[in-house]
Structure formats: structure tokens, C-alpha cells
């Protein structure tokens, strides 16, 4: 089970890297935020094989849950449900002078978090990461349950 969880995070990371390097889709700041918990989950998974303690399985589940939450937040930002970080989204231009508008344009991130770069069946990459990562949470918890019943 732990190897399945490790492979799940690895596949999601490889997919993100594939979109970035093969499909030439530069990630935004929030896209990077979603990668870090996957890296942590992979490390916790391999760490479990060393320490063999069930708390490591819970840390893997927490990592998967963290990236799922970030993915849901990012998907909501993309859909305009809530506002994202101002350093990663487009701001309002109401009442800005030409100079202020130009300054905002020049300071804008290259890739905005509120743009949907790719989607499938109505879900963006962030949405799919959230769905898949929730599945990984279940796998981590199942692994913990199997470990505790042996």
C-alpha cells in the first residue's frame, strides 16, 4: 500500500513536470505549492520502510491532504470562487492612473494563478490534483489501518 501511495505522488509530480517541460506550460506559484507536499509524501513513504512506525503513515496522509487542500484552493481561485494571493493573480484596475496601471503590468507574474492553462472534463490540473490527492489520502490511511491490524 505504501508503495502505491509513493507511486501515486510520483506520477502526479511527473505529470506536472511533463506539462511544464514537454507541453511548455509554465507553472504558477500555486502550482509549485502543490508539488512540495507530494515530495514530502514520497520521502515519508520511503522513510516508513526505514523506521516502520505508523506515525510516518499519518505524515504521508497529511502531506497528501495538504496538496489536496492547496489544489482545491487553487481550483477555486481559477474559477473565481475566491481571491488568490495578490502576488499571483490579476488585480483590479479600477481607478488606476496610467502610471499605476503600467506599474501593475510590469510587476505582474509571468504565469497567473487565476488562469486555467489546461482542463479535462471541467477540472483544471489543480482540480485533478485535488481529486487524485484525496485518493492518496485514502491509500495512506488504508496502509495505516493494515499496519495497525497486523
C-alpha positions as CSV (number, residue, x, y, z in Angstrom):
1,X,0.0,0.0,0.0
2,X,2.8,2.4,0.9
3,X,4.5,1.8,-2.5
4,X,1.1,2.6,-4.2
5,X,0.9,5.9,-2.3
6,X,4.6,6.7,-3.2
7,X,3.9,5.9,-6.9
8,X,0.7,8.0,-6.8
9,X,2.6,11.1,-5.7
10,X,5.4,10.3,-8.1
11,X,3.0,10.0,-11.0
12,X,1.4,13.3,-10.1
13,X,4.8,15.0,-9.9
14,X,5.9,13.5,-13.2
15,X,2.7,14.7,-14.8
16,X,3.2,18.2,-13.6
17,X,6.8,18.1,-14.8
18,X,5.6,16.7,-18.2
19,X,3.2,19.6,-18.6
20,X,5.9,22.0,-17.6
21,X,8.7,20.7,-19.8
22,X,7.1,18.7,-22.6
23,X,3.9,20.7,-23.1
24,X,5.7,24.0,-22.3
25,X,3.2,25.1,-19.7
26,X,5.0,27.2,-17.1
27,X,3.6,26.6,-13.6
28,X,2.4,29.4,-11.4
29,X,3.3,30.0,-7.8
30,X,0.4,27.9,-6.5
31,X,1.3,25.0,-8.9
32,X,4.7,24.8,-7.2
33,X,3.0,24.9,-3.7
34,X,1.1,21.7,-4.7
35,X,4.3,19.9,-5.6
36,X,6.1,20.2,-2.2
37,X,3.7,18.0,-0.2
38,X,4.0,15.3,-2.9
39,X,7.8,15.4,-2.4
40,X,7.2,15.1,1.3
41,X,4.8,12.2,0.9
42,X,7.3,10.3,-1.2
43,X,10.0,10.9,1.4
44,X,7.7,9.8,4.2
45,X,6.8,6.7,2.2
46,X,10.5,5.7,1.9
47,X,11.1,6.8,5.4
48,X,8.4,4.3,6.6
49,X,10.4,1.4,5.2
50,X,13.3,2.5,7.4
51,X,11.6,3.4,10.7
52,X,8.5,1.1,10.4
53,X,6.4,3.4,12.6
54,X,2.7,4.1,11.9
55,X,3.1,7.8,12.6
56,X,5.1,8.1,9.4
57,X,2.0,6.8,7.5
58,X,-0.1,9.6,9.1
59,X,2.5,12.1,8.0
60,X,2.2,10.7,4.4
61,X,-1.6,11.1,4.7
62,X,-1.2,14.6,6.0
63,X,1.1,15.5,3.1
64,X,-1.4,14.1,0.6
65,X,-4.2,16.0,2.3
66,X,-2.1,19.2,2.2
67,X,-1.7,19.1,-1.5
68,X,-5.4,18.3,-2.0
69,X,-6.3,21.3,0.0
70,X,-3.9,23.5,-1.9
71,X,-5.3,22.1,-5.2
72,X,-8.9,22.8,-4.1
73,X,-7.9,26.4,-3.1
74,X,-6.1,26.8,-6.5
75,X,-9.1,25.5,-8.4
76,X,-11.3,27.9,-6.6
77,X,-9.0,30.8,-7.5
78,X,-9.1,29.7,-11.1
79,X,-12.9,29.6,-11.1
80,X,-13.2,33.0,-9.4
81,X,-14.9,31.4,-6.4
82,X,-12.4,33.2,-4.1
83,X,-9.5,35.5,-4.5
84,X,-6.0,34.1,-4.6
85,X,-2.7,35.6,-3.5
86,X,-2.3,39.1,-4.9
87,X,1.2,38.2,-6.0
88,X,-0.2,35.5,-8.2
89,X,-3.5,36.8,-9.6
90,X,-4.6,39.8,-11.6
91,X,-5.7,42.8,-9.5
92,X,-8.4,45.3,-10.2
93,X,-7.6,48.2,-12.5
94,X,-10.4,50.4,-11.3
95,X,-9.3,53.9,-10.5
96,X,-5.6,53.3,-11.5
97,X,-3.7,56.0,-13.3
98,X,-1.8,55.2,-16.4
99,X,1.4,55.1,-14.4
100,X,-0.1,52.8,-11.7
101,X,-1.5,50.5,-14.4
102,X,1.8,50.3,-16.1
103,X,3.5,49.5,-12.8
104,X,0.9,46.8,-12.1
105,X,1.5,45.3,-15.5
106,X,5.3,45.3,-15.1
107,X,5.0,43.7,-11.6
108,X,2.5,41.0,-12.7
109,X,3.7,37.4,-12.5
110,X,4.5,35.7,-15.8
111,X,2.0,33.0,-15.1
112,X,-1.1,33.9,-13.2
113,X,-2.7,31.6,-10.7
114,X,-6.2,32.6,-11.8
115,X,-5.7,31.4,-15.4
116,X,-6.7,27.8,-16.3
117,X,-3.9,26.5,-18.5
118,X,-5.4,23.1,-19.1
119,X,-8.6,21.2,-18.2
120,X,-10.2,17.9,-18.8
121,X,-13.9,17.1,-18.1
122,X,-14.3,20.5,-16.5
123,X,-11.5,20.1,-14.0
124,X,-8.2,22.0,-14.2
125,X,-4.8,20.5,-13.3
126,X,-5.3,21.9,-9.8
127,X,-8.7,20.2,-9.6
128,X,-7.4,16.9,-10.8
129,X,-4.5,17.1,-8.3
130,X,-7.1,17.7,-5.5
131,X,-9.1,14.6,-6.6
132,X,-6.1,12.3,-7.1
133,X,-4.6,13.5,-3.8
134,X,-7.7,12.8,-1.9
135,X,-7.5,9.3,-3.3
136,X,-3.9,9.1,-2.0
137,X,-5.1,10.2,1.5
138,X,-7.4,7.1,1.4
139,X,-4.5,4.9,0.4
140,X,-2.2,6.3,3.2
141,X,-5.0,5.7,5.8
142,X,-5.7,2.3,4.4
143,X,-2.0,1.5,4.7
144,X,-2.1,2.7,8.3
145,X,-5.1,0.5,9.1
146,X,-3.4,-2.5,7.6
147,X,-0.3,-1.8,9.6
148,X,-2.2,-1.5,12.8
149,X,-4.2,-4.7,12.3
150,X,-1.1,-6.9,11.8
